[in-house]
Amino acid sequence: MFYDHMALFESVGLDLLFAAIFFFIGMAIRDVLNQANVPPFGRKIVWLVLFLGCAGFIAKGMIQFFWEGVGL
């Protein structure tokens, strides 16, 4: 039974690892932006790019989930 769930544990663990990496990247970017006195427009662009990267990762996960559900 444990071997049957190993793929699920691995998938969830990998997703949590990526979420933690995105969090730490966000914290590092926030620190750099605060220390460099970046103007507000530049801050918005940086956060937009970071958000789009996270959104792409989430979209990839959802597409993969749906395709595996229908057997593609």
N, C-alpha and C positions, 0 to 999 in steps of 0.2 A: 504494500500500500504506500509506503514511503517513497518508493521509486516512481510510482505513478504521479505523485505530486511534486516531484523534484523539478520538473519543467516550470510549474507554476511558481514555486519558490524562487527559482532562478530569474524568471521574468519580473516578478514583483521586486526582488532585490535589485535588479539592474535598473528598473524604473526609479526606485528610491535613491539609488546611487546617482543617477543623472539629475534628479531633482535637487539633491544635496549639492552637486557640482554647480548647477545653475544658481542656487542660493549663494554659494561662496563667491562665484564670479560677480554676482550682483553686489555683494558686500564690498568686494575689492574695487569695483568700478565706482561705487558710491564714495569710498574713501579717497580714491584718486581724484574724482571730480571735486570733492570738498577741499582737498589740499591744493589743487591747481587753480582754484577760483575761475572755473569755466562759466561762461555766460549762460543764461537760461535757455536760449535757443539750442546751444550745443548740448546741454544736459538733456533736453527733450529728444534730440536726435539720437544720442547715445542710448537712452532708455528705450526708444522705439526700436532700435536695432536689436537690443537685448530681448525685448518682448517678442519680436518677430522670430528670433531664434527659438525661444521657448514655445511659441505657438506652432512653429514648424515641427518641432519634436513631438508635441501633443497630437498634431494632425497626423503625423506618421504613425504614431501608436494607434490612433483610432482607425485609420485606414487598414493597418495590419490586422487589428482585431476583427473588423468587419469582413475582410477578405478571408481570414481563417475561419470565420463563422459560416461562410457560405461555401467553403471548400475550394477556393481559388489558390 
